[in-house]
């Protein structure tokens, strides 16, 4: 009998929107080395993240984790807030 352990994808990004109920929009930026030119290219993608209670604010650095589909575009949940945005910086 074998036990299969599923690995869940974890990403780090910045919260860019919190206008929806229990949902935050997170921008994930990653650098990928170009195969021919050997230069790093920046790719950015926004994910809709399930955030119960709207704990994250715009500008916070967060870690998100893959989960079951919650809605049509929402299949990540907020794992933790790694760095809070200062209150006076708004």
HELIX and SHEET records of a PDB file:
HELIX    1   1 UNK A   87  UNK A   89  5                                   3    
SHEET    1   A 6 UNK A  10  UNK A  17  0                                        
SHEET    2   A 6 UNK A  23  UNK A  33 -1                                        
SHEET    3   A 6 UNK A  40  UNK A  50 -1                                        
SHEET    4   A 6 UNK A  74  UNK A  83  1                                        
SHEET    5   A 6 UNK A  61  UNK A  66 -1                                        
SHEET    6   A 6 UNK A  10  UNK A  17 -1                                        
END                                                                             
